């Protein structure tokens, strides 16, 4: 069971955030290293947040909800926690709506406007405008890209947060803009390497 005075799963997630060093001179952005969500968002931690006794005597509703979150909506659950839903009742209702409408991790990222989101049945009460805005912002912290070993080009969303732990501020001019040498967090490399150069305008 969790309360505002106890260390929650949301706190545990926030504690594992890393700072992105890109863009140079921009505001500080954070990301959750790839793979960390699977360590933190377990059946036991989700059951605790939802105040469900995870035993063989679970109700069908509780079992279906836990199965959905662990199987298809770990990121959605974590982002919902970070979005400011208050207490077990709001969080459970929100996740039950996501389950009913099949809104899981495969549906991320959300890029709709707030007016479009407000018309979605799975973003009705307990969601409000502020919480929907929080969801759209917080999702990017859990969606930092993993760089493949066989390609140097990725098509990324404009709001993507780059898992760069170091950026050499001495840039050079490239064909399409300034080029920076960066260090990618090892969890975000399919085959870890030390550094990669990216042109700032293409990011």
C-alpha positions in Angstrom: 0.0 0.0 0.0 1.3 3.5 -0.8 0.5 6.9 0.5 1.9 10.4 -0.1 4.2 10.0 2.9 5.7 6.7 1.7 8.2 5.9 -0.9 6.2 5.0 -4.0 6.9 3.4 -7.3 6.8 6.8 -8.9 9.6 7.9 -6.6 11.6 4.8 -7.5 11.2 5.6 -11.2 12.2 9.2 -10.7 15.3 8.2 -8.7 16.6 6.3 -11.8 16.3 9.2 -14.2 19.5 10.2 -16.0 20.1 13.7 -17.3 20.4 14.2 -21.1 23.2 16.5 -22.1 21.6 17.4 -25.4 20.8 19.9 -26.8 23.8 22.0 -25.8 22.7 25.0 -23.8 19.1 23.8 -23.6 17.0 23.1 -20.5 17.8 20.0 -18.6 15.8 16.9 -19.7 15.7 13.5 -18.0 15.3 10.0 -19.3 14.8 6.5 -17.8 17.6 4.1 -19.1 16.3 1.4 -21.3 15.5 -1.8 -19.4 15.0 -0.1 -16.1 11.3 -0.1 -16.4 11.2 -3.9 -16.4 13.2 -3.9 -13.2 10.9 -1.4 -11.4 7.5 -2.2 -12.8 6.9 -5.7 -11.6 3.7 -7.6 -10.9 4.3 -7.1 -7.2 5.1 -3.3 -7.4 2.0 -2.7 -9.6 -0.2 -4.7 -7.2 1.1 -2.6 -4.3 0.4 0.7 -6.1 -3.2 -0.5 -6.9 -3.6 -2.0 -3.4 -4.3 -5.4 -4.9 -3.4 -8.5 -2.9 -1.6 -10.5 -5.6 -2.6 -14.0 -4.7 -4.4 -17.0 -6.2 -7.6 -15.5 -4.7 -7.6 -12.5 -7.0 -10.9 -11.4 -8.5 -11.1 -11.8 -12.3 -11.1 -8.0 -12.7 -7.9 -7.6 -10.6 -6.2 -10.5 -12.5 -7.1 -9.1 -15.9 -5.9 -5.6 -14.9 -2.5 -6.9 -13.6 -2.1 -9.1 -16.7 -2.8 -6.2 -19.0 -0.4 -3.8 -17.2 2.5 -6.3 -17.0 2.0 -7.7 -20.4 1.1 -4.7 -22.5 1.1 -1.4 -20.5 4.1 -1.0 -18.2 5.1 2.3 -19.8 1.6 3.6 -19.8 1.3 2.7 -16.1 4.5 4.4 -15.2 3.7 7.5 -17.2 0.3 7.6 -15.5 2.0 7.5 -12.1 4.3 10.4 -13.1 1.3 12.4 -14.5 -0.2 13.3 -11.2 -3.1 10.9 -10.8 -4.0 11.1 -7.1 -4.2 7.9 -5.1 -5.1 4.3 -5.9 -8.7 5.0 -6.9 -7.7 7.4 -9.8 -4.8 5.3 -11.0 -6.9 2.1 -11.0 -9.8 3.8 -12.8 -7.4 5.2 -15.5 -5.8 1.8 -16.1 -9.2 0.1 -16.2 -10.2 2.5 -19.0 -7.0 1.9 -20.9 -7.6 -1.9 -20.6 -11.2 -1.5 -21.8 -10.1 0.5 -24.9 -6.9 -1.4 -25.6 -4.6 1.5 -25.0 -1.2 0.1 -24.1 2.5 0.7 -24.8 2.1 0.1 -28.5 -0.1 3.2 -28.6 2.7 5.5 -27.5 3.8 8.1 -28.1 0.7 10.3 -27.9 1.0 13.2 -30.3 -2.6 14.4 -30.4 -3.6 17.8 -29.3 -5.4 18.2 -25.9 -8.7 18.8 -27.6 -8.3 15.5 -29.5 -7.2 13.7 -26.3 -10.1 15.2 -24.4 -12.5 13.5 -26.8 -10.9 10.0 -26.2 -13.0 7.9 -23.8 -9.9 6.5 -22.2 -8.7 10.0 -21.3 -11.9 11.0 -19.5 -12.2 11.5 -15.8 -10.0 11.1 -13.7 -7.9 12.7 -16.4 -8.2 16.5 -16.8 -6.3 19.0 -19.0 -3.3 19.3 -16.6 -2.9 15.6 -16.2 -3.2 15.0 -19.9 -0.6 17.6 -20.5 1.6 15.9 -17.9 1.1 12.6 -19.6 2.2 14.0 -23.0 5.3 15.5 -21.4 6.3 12.7 -19.1 6.0 9.9 -21.7 9.1 11.1 -23.5 11.2 10.4 -20.4 10.4 6.7 -20.8 10.7 6.6 -24.6 14.3 7.6 -25.2 15.5 5.9 -28.4 17.8 2.9 -28.5 20.4 3.3 -31.3 20.7 0.2 -33.6 24.1 -1.2 -34.4 23.5 -1.3 -38.2 22.2 2.2 -38.9 23.3 5.8 -38.1 19.9 7.3 -39.1 16.8 7.3 -37.0 13.4 8.9 -37.7 12.5 10.4 -34.3 9.6 12.5 -33.0 10.4 16.1 -32.4 10.0 15.8 -28.6 12.2 12.8 -28.2 14.8 13.0 -25.4 18.3 11.9 -26.4 20.1 9.5 -24.1 23.4 11.4 -24.4 25.4 11.4 -21.2 28.2 13.6 -22.6 28.3 16.2 -25.4 31.6 17.7 -26.6 30.6 21.4 -26.8 33.3 22.0 -29.5 31.2 21.4 -32.5 32.2 21.5 -36.2 30.1 22.6 -39.1 28.5 19.9 -41.2 26.5 19.7 -44.4 23.2 20.4 -42.6 24.3 22.1 -39.4 26.6 21.8 -36.5 28.0 18.4 -35.6 28.6 17.3 -32.0 30.5 14.3 -30.7 28.3 12.6 -28.0 28.4 9.6 -25.7 25.3 7.5 -25.7 24.1 5.8 -22.5 25.2 2.2 -22.9 21.6 0.9 -22.2 20.6 2.8 -25.4 23.1 1.2 -27.7 22.2 -2.1 -29.4 25.9 -2.8 -29.4 27.6 -0.4 -27.0 30.2 1.9 -28.5 31.9 5.0 -27.1 30.8 7.9 -29.2 28.8 8.9 -32.2 28.6 12.2 -34.1 25.2 13.6 -34.9 24.3 16.8 -36.8 22.3 19.1 -34.5 19.9 20.3 -37.2 18.9 16.7 -38.0 18.0 15.9 -34.4 
